[in-house]
């Protein structure tokens, strides 16, 4: 084994006695940690983005951000060590970013006084690609198997670490012992992955070594099971976040998540307004083919209700339906009150279109006879159009229960049409601008709160060498 010291130090001490059964429920026990880590990793990504520009322009990683991000890696490693990344301990992980000397899993990253401005542009994506391939094999989607049984496929994508931990768990279940060689190998692969995580997180310039340093003690570090020698250098200051910083961090993460949702909604609205609006000003759906062996195609009830108020036309605009028969025969399309449509089609064989999807349309068939009269002879229609070629109806959106009906103009069976629907939706043009602008402001607020919490210098704990401060001599 090489003894070359790497600035990322990952240690783990296997418990002498592990519970045979506890590993079966650890997936439940770590759920609180998973929620916290999800938020912390969002903050990690945002702060790494800030650190990227700080390194690019100054060559230095802001110390407050560095300590916070190391804390996230440290917290993650403790949870992995307790759960299915190693199953190395039954001691529940502490909820803290700082190092806990009594816990059997440790992670430290030496703070770099200077980082390369040029490497920061390429190391996290280009230079790290070979390591990403190795780490993918180790910890996720790197190994798989499949078999066919009763036409069902089974697979495994937990990586080599997950597979080895599963083997160790089964051995532990039946023997009460965790195979030490398996533990050493699992720890070596986790150590490799965490070194790459720190490198990709811009914390170090030294390229991660292509070697598998197995065993609980990282090369070049003090062994966990031995007392530190007298010449051991003092520890780096521990990250101790105040109550105010913690509150700011939590609020910042929540606000940032809310802004991401807002930006997603605003982007979808912008796509509808800019990408789906045609030359006539209608936001239009894709054209679909609808057919029935009956005498009519109908929509479900279209209920529009705004209390006693009239829908403002300048907000909602007009709706439009366009249909054309697939065989070129004359077609009828109309909109009427739902109760009038039910009365007309009572006892008639027709089909209701329940849902239209990109790959499948759902219908509800109703048995019956031919209609007593052609649709063009009725006076129930709010708007109607009939004839050969494409037929279009347009109407202002208004309160009521409405049903769309498509039939052959002469009331014959076997109706097949191509159709699309659209609406002018004038409010859409300013709605997406308002949503994206508001979400952008909220995002800036969230990032500011996270920075307030993380960039401030942490309070230094007692030195590991000197101990707590001594009282003054009287």
VOGU-3710 file (C-alpha; in Angstrom, 3 decimals, decimal comma):
1> xxxxxxxxxx> 0,000/0,000/0,000  1,254/3,456/-0,825  2,002/5,822/2,033  1,660/8,999/0,009  -0,574/11,435/1,884  -3,535/12,866/0,003  -5,186/16,029/1,419  -8,539/14,233/1,649  -8,444/11,843/4,605  -11,241/9,294/5,065
11> xxxxxxxxxx> -11,212/6,923/8,039  -13,617/4,318/9,379  -13,453/1,924/12,328  -15,508/-1,273/12,161  -17,540/-1,967/15,319  -16,368/-5,129/17,069  -19,946/-6,289/17,616  -22,725/-5,435/15,184  -26,396/-6,247/15,626  -27,419/-9,032/13,281
21> xxxxxxxxxx> -30,837/-7,548/12,513  -30,500/-3,771/12,746  -29,313/-3,389/9,151  -32,754/-4,540/7,958  -34,366/-1,318/9,240  -31,568/1,219/8,846  -33,205/2,450/5,642  -36,025/3,751/7,861  -33,750/5,067/10,596  -31,731/7,255/8,210
31> xxxxxxxxxx> -34,758/8,977/6,656  -34,353/12,121/8,841  -30,723/12,357/7,720  -31,715/11,950/4,074  -34,086/14,914/4,267  -31,401/17,093/5,846  -28,736/15,928/3,389  -30,984/16,696/0,418  -31,151/20,311/1,561  -27,448/20,437/2,432
41> xxxxxxxxxx> -26,411/19,171/-0,995  -28,464/21,869/-2,684  -26,579/24,404/-0,588  -23,321/22,570/-1,425  -24,003/22,985/-5,155  -24,910/26,665/-4,840  -21,879/27,459/-2,699  -19,558/25,497/-5,002  -20,800/27,726/-7,817  -19,819/30,778/-5,749
51> xxxxxxxxxx> -16,466/29,170/-4,876  -15,803/28,492/-8,574  -15,768/32,214/-9,358  -13,856/33,054/-6,187  -11,096/30,625/-7,188  -11,169/31,795/-10,800  -10,578/35,438/-9,833  -8,614/35,185/-6,577  -7,079/31,697/-6,492  -8,582/31,111/-3,035
61> xxxxxxxxxx> -11,496/29,007/-1,808  -13,554/31,137/0,673  -12,856/29,579/4,070  -16,441/29,740/5,317  -17,754/27,971/2,211  -14,907/25,443/2,391  -15,681/24,502/6,003  -19,378/24,182/5,243  -18,818/21,969/2,183  -16,362/19,758/4,042
71> xxxxxxxxxx> -19,020/19,435/6,723  -21,540/18,240/4,123  -19,093/15,598/2,869  -18,338/14,584/6,466  -22,051/14,267/7,324  -22,660/12,264/4,157  -19,803/9,887/4,950  -21,075/9,242/8,485  -24,538/8,375/7,154  -23,059/6,135/4,452
81> xxxxxxxxxx> -20,851/4,399/7,010  -23,836/3,754/9,287  -26,186/2,720/6,484  -25,720/0,833/3,261  -22,499/2,467/2,121  -20,582/0,319/4,607  -22,775/-0,882/7,533  -19,648/-0,371/9,626  -21,324/0,792/12,846  -24,592/0,661/14,756
91> xxxxxxxxxx> -23,914/4,016/16,412  -26,464/6,517/15,071  -24,861/9,396/13,116  -24,861/12,810/14,841  -26,690/15,742/13,266  -23,722/18,060/12,844  -21,333/19,370/10,211  -18,310/19,281/12,508  -16,079/16,345/13,266  -17,123/14,140/16,193
101> xxxxxxxxxx> -13,998/12,401/17,565  -16,027/9,670/19,296  -17,806/8,615/16,104  -16,097/5,777/14,160  -16,192/7,534/10,762  -14,146/10,653/9,994  -13,445/12,857/6,997  -11,009/15,755/6,821  -9,856/17,925/3,913  -6,763/20,076/4,339
111> xxxxxxxxxx> -7,563/23,703/3,546  -5,599/24,863/0,455  -3,972/28,255/0,796  -3,929/28,628/-2,984  -5,716/26,878/-5,872  -4,980/26,985/-9,591  -7,179/29,425/-11,489  -6,782/27,450/-14,697  -7,533/23,998/-13,283  -10,831/25,178/-11,846
121> xxxxxxxxxx> -12,159/25,452/-15,414  -11,571/21,822/-16,334  -10,880/19,587/-13,355  -14,483/19,098/-12,195  -15,727/17,824/-15,569  -12,939/16,987/-18,052  -10,053/15,814/-15,887  -12,294/13,876/-13,514  -13,972/11,787/-16,247  -11,720/8,702/-15,739
131> xxxxxxxxxx> -12,467/8,795/-12,019  -16,196/9,218/-12,653  -16,158/5,964/-14,611  -14,379/4,128/-11,784  -16,616/5,637/-9,083  -19,702/4,789/-11,124  -18,583/1,179/-11,119  -17,892/1,296/-7,389  -20,934/3,057/-5,980  -23,707/3,153/-8,558
141> xxxxxxxxxx> -24,967/1,706/-11,820  -21,652/-0,044/-12,308  -22,808/-3,641/-11,854  -26,036/-5,246/-12,891  -27,621/-8,573/-13,585  -30,958/-9,581/-15,034  -33,006/-12,728/-15,409  -36,355/-13,617/-16,873  -38,963/-15,285/-14,708  -42,603/-15,185/-15,755
151> xxxxxxxxxx> -41,688/-12,331/-18,131  -40,405/-10,163/-15,258  -36,955/-8,604/-15,358  -34,849/-8,132/-12,238  -31,759/-5,968/-11,967  -29,143/-4,530/-9,635  -27,691/-1,034/-9,965  -26,210/-0,417/-6,520  -22,626/-0,703/-7,675  -19,900/-2,964/-6,378
161> xxxxxxxxxx> -20,014/-1,329/-2,936  -23,709/-2,049/-2,596  -23,233/-5,643/-3,707  -20,376/-6,248/-1,249  -22,294/-4,617/1,608  -25,259/-6,863/0,822  -22,991/-9,923/1,001  -21,525/-8,705/4,295  -25,019/-8,088/5,694  -26,119/-11,631/4,863
171> xxxxxxxxxx> -22,963/-13,061/6,469  -23,594/-10,848/9,518  -27,174/-12,082/9,731  -26,132/-15,729/9,962  -22,766/-15,535/11,737  -22,878/-12,313/13,737  -19,587/-11,172/12,176  -18,763/-8,708/9,401  -16,019/-10,165/7,131  -12,997/-7,938/7,664
181> xxxxxxxxxx> -11,602/-8,289/4,116  -14,955/-7,179/2,708  -15,014/-4,175/5,062  -11,481/-3,140/4,038  -12,393/-3,345/0,347  -15,664/-1,421/0,838  -13,857/1,285/2,784  -11,196/1,585/0,111  -13,789/2,136/-2,604  -15,683/4,693/-0,500
191> xxxxxxxxxx> -12,391/6,479/0,169  -11,736/6,653/-3,591  -15,218/8,066/-4,218  -14,933/10,729/-1,504  -11,526/11,846/-2,782  -13,073/12,337/-6,212  -16,022/14,211/-4,649  -13,645/16,651/-2,962  -11,640/17,078/-6,182  -14,767/17,685/-8,247
201> xxxxxxxxxx> -15,974/20,054/-5,509  -12,869/22,195/-6,249  -11,411/21,649/-2,752  -8,046/20,279/-3,889  -5,796/20,607/-6,925  -3,916/17,323/-6,403  -5,267/14,740/-8,816  -6,864/11,793/-6,959  -4,557/8,768/-7,004  -5,570/5,710/-9,014
211> xxxxxxxxxx> -5,099/3,354/-6,121  -7,315/1,421/-3,742  -6,209/2,321/-0,197  -8,044/-0,345/1,749  -8,519/-0,612/5,487  -9,937/1,662/8,138  -6,989/4,073/8,450  -6,200/6,423/5,579  -2,489/6,461/4,629  -0,621/9,295/6,295
221> xxxxxxxxxx> -3,177/9,858/9,081  -3,212/8,974/12,748  -4,799/5,593/13,296  -8,183/5,813/14,935  -7,571/3,056/17,457  -4,314/4,551/18,754  -3,839/7,675/20,892  -2,422/10,636/18,955  1,334/11,148/19,264  2,566/14,262/21,119
231> xxxxxxxxxx> 3,763/15,834/17,869  0,325/15,736/16,290  -0,470/19,155/14,758  -3,487/21,043/16,082  -6,838/20,388/14,486  -8,437/22,781/12,105  -11,114/24,920/13,771  -14,424/23,045/14,056  -17,406/24,467/12,253  -19,889/25,638/14,874
241> xxxxxxxxxx> -22,884/27,363/13,338  -24,823/29,725/15,546  -28,599/29,521/15,911  -28,982/32,510/13,604  -26,779/30,926/10,930  -28,703/27,657/11,153  -32,059/29,445/10,795  -30,717/31,457/7,836  -29,433/28,271/6,171  -32,736/26,408/6,539
251> xxxxxxxxxx> -34,770/29,404/5,339  -32,371/29,938/2,440  -32,697/26,332/1,285  -36,526/26,396/1,556  -36,729/29,711/-0,305  -34,334/28,451/-2,990  -36,394/25,294/-3,525  -39,546/27,418/-3,844  -37,823/29,617/-6,432  -36,817/26,546/-8,480
261> xxxxxxxxxx> -40,462/25,469/-8,574  -41,454/28,989/-9,642  -38,828/29,085/-12,394  -40,022/25,701/-13,670  -43,640/26,878/-13,799  -42,653/30,166/-15,412  -40,555/28,355/-18,003  -43,467/26,078/-18,893  -45,780/29,086/-19,287  -43,199/30,867/-21,452
271> xxxxxxxxxx> -42,875/27,777/-23,653  -46,654/27,699/-24,129  -46,822/31,404/-24,938  -43,812/31,581/-27,224  -43,603/28,064/-28,634  -47,225/26,970/-29,027  -48,925/30,194/-30,156  -49,793/30,189/-33,873  -50,062/33,064/-36,342  -53,718/33,645/-35,408
281> xxxxxxxxxx> -52,749/34,143/-31,757  -54,047/30,815/-30,412  -51,995/28,607/-28,093  -52,664/25,345/-29,913  -52,378/21,655/-29,048  -50,895/19,013/-31,310  -53,288/17,527/-33,855  -54,717/14,138/-32,844  -56,829/11,544/-34,629  -60,150/10,617/-32,973
291> xxxxxxxxxx> -62,525/7,926/-34,204  -65,608/5,934/-33,270  -67,852/3,304/-34,873  -70,808/5,143/-33,352  -72,607/8,238/-34,543  -70,834/10,968/-32,529  -67,693/11,895/-30,648  -68,222/14,042/-27,554  -66,023/15,659/-24,943  -66,598/15,285/-21,244
301> xxxxxxxxxx> -68,502/18,122/-19,582  -66,489/21,351/-19,791  -67,501/23,194/-16,626  -66,492/26,840/-16,359  -67,523/28,519/-13,112  -66,556/31,887/-11,667  -69,425/32,395/-9,246  -71,705/35,172/-10,374  -68,907/37,059/-12,099  -68,377/37,229/-15,830
311> xxxxxxxxxx> -65,047/35,920/-17,016  -62,900/38,882/-18,155  -62,382/38,399/-21,875  -59,076/40,304/-21,761  -57,730/37,604/-19,410  -59,120/34,370/-20,828  -59,888/35,285/-24,446  -61,431/32,872/-26,973  -61,355/29,106/-27,393  -61,092/27,324/-30,746
321> xxxxxxxxxx> -61,665/23,797/-32,072  -60,665/22,672/-35,568  -61,682/19,322/-37,080  -61,448/17,653/-40,472  -62,667/14,221/-41,561  -59,854/11,786/-42,310  -61,740/10,517/-45,385  -62,701/13,977/-46,681  -66,468/13,606/-46,063  -68,482/16,555/-44,657
331> xxxxxxxxxx> -68,117/16,872/-40,876  -70,033/18,714/-38,156  -68,590/20,276/-34,971  -70,633/22,139/-32,381  -70,698/23,335/-28,787  -73,869/23,188/-26,709  -75,091/23,113/-23,151  -74,348/19,685/-21,670  -77,969/19,018/-20,742  -79,105/19,686/-24,339
341> xxxxxxxxxx> -76,417/17,329/-25,676  -77,515/14,574/-23,273  -81,121/14,989/-24,411  -80,142/14,823/-28,104  -77,910/11,766/-27,713  -80,217/9,831/-25,357  -80,461/6,301/-26,797  -77,883/7,102/-29,500  -74,661/5,127/-29,978  -71,769/7,527/-29,405
351> xxxxxxxxxx> -68,303/7,756/-27,822  -66,965/10,114/-25,146  -63,284/11,061/-25,386  -61,983/10,667/-21,815  -58,303/11,516/-22,226  -55,936/12,263/-25,102  -52,289/11,259/-24,708  -49,229/11,204/-26,967  -49,446/7,420/-27,405  -52,967/6,442/-26,359
361> xxxxxxxxxx> -56,448/7,972/-26,335  -59,038/6,741/-23,833  -62,677/6,405/-24,893  -65,976/5,568/-23,186  -68,464/3,924/-25,583  -72,235/4,244/-25,216  -74,463/1,765/-27,067  -77,564/2,888/-28,933  -79,271/3,621/-32,206  -78,922/6,286/-34,885
371> xxxxxxxxxx> -79,935/9,860/-33,964  -83,467/10,971/-34,836  -82,163/13,949/-36,824  -78,946/15,322/-38,299  -77,055/17,701/-35,966  -77,295/20,599/-38,406  -81,078/20,743/-37,972  -80,949/21,479/-34,218  -81,128/24,907/-32,552  -79,182/23,925/-29,399
381> xxxxxxxxxx> -75,707/24,903/-30,537  -73,832/27,820/-29,008  -71,536/27,722/-32,072  -71,411/25,245/-34,937  -69,732/24,576/-38,284  -70,223/21,874/-40,912  -69,036/20,992/-44,384  -66,163/19,385/-46,267  -62,577/20,146/-45,314  -61,441/21,719/-42,050
391> xxxxxxxxxx> -64,228/23,140/-39,888  -63,510/25,673/-37,133  -65,594/26,992/-34,265  -64,493/29,873/-32,023  -66,267/31,223/-28,945  -65,462/33,400/-25,921  -64,888/31,420/-22,750  -67,903/31,884/-20,481  -69,613/30,308/-17,470  -71,633/27,124/-17,888
401> xxxxxxxxxx> -71,521/23,368/-18,519  -70,568/22,760/-22,122  -70,013/19,717/-24,340  -68,264/19,516/-27,703  -69,832/17,250/-30,335  -68,266/15,995/-33,572  -70,412/14,042/-36,065  -70,749/13,344/-39,729  -72,768/16,207/-41,206  -75,531/13,786/-42,244
411> xxxxxxxxxx> -75,554/11,920/-38,899  -74,046/8,677/-40,303  -71,844/6,328/-38,189  -68,073/5,627/-38,322  -66,747/9,085/-37,523  -62,999/9,659/-37,849  -61,442/13,116/-37,636  -58,229/14,966/-36,992  -58,658/17,683/-34,388  -56,831/20,293/-32,333
421> xxxxxxxxxx> -57,895/22,776/-29,666  -56,542/26,192/-28,795  -57,140/29,370/-26,806  -55,931/32,949/-27,122  -55,179/33,150/-23,358  -54,004/36,797/-23,458  -53,101/36,703/-19,738  -50,430/34,107/-20,502  -48,191/36,711/-22,123  -47,637/38,621/-18,900
431> xxxxxxxxxx> -48,181/35,740/-16,458  -44,939/33,942/-17,326  -42,943/37,178/-17,138  -44,361/37,887/-13,676  -43,741/34,324/-12,454  -40,128/34,148/-13,705  -39,303/37,623/-12,375  -40,763/36,832/-8,952  -39,003/33,443/-8,830  -35,704/35,090/-9,801
441> xxxxxxxxxx> -36,015/37,592/-6,948  -36,865/34,773/-4,538  -33,842/32,801/-5,805  -31,524/35,735/-5,085  -33,013/36,016/-1,605  -32,495/32,289/-0,983  -28,872/32,383/-2,169  -28,234/35,456/-0,004  -29,572/33,645/3,072  -27,409/30,597/2,359
451> xxxxxxxxxx> -24,343/32,803/1,922  -25,057/34,645/5,170  -25,176/31,289/6,942  -22,151/29,682/5,286  -19,640/32,363/4,372  -19,244/33,818/7,871  -16,111/32,548/9,588  -16,902/29,672/11,966  -16,160/29,906/15,652  -12,989/28,009/16,423
461> xxxxxxxxxx> -13,320/25,234/18,976  -10,581/24,309/21,466  -7,350/23,171/19,890  -6,793/19,442/19,984  -3,240/20,152/21,113  -3,709/22,886/23,678  -7,142/21,905/24,988  -9,629/24,383/26,449  -8,424/27,821/27,569  -6,968/27,928/31,065
471> xxxx> -8,301/30,277/33,742  -6,102/33,279/34,563  -3,554/32,815/37,336  -4,424/34,834/40,402
//
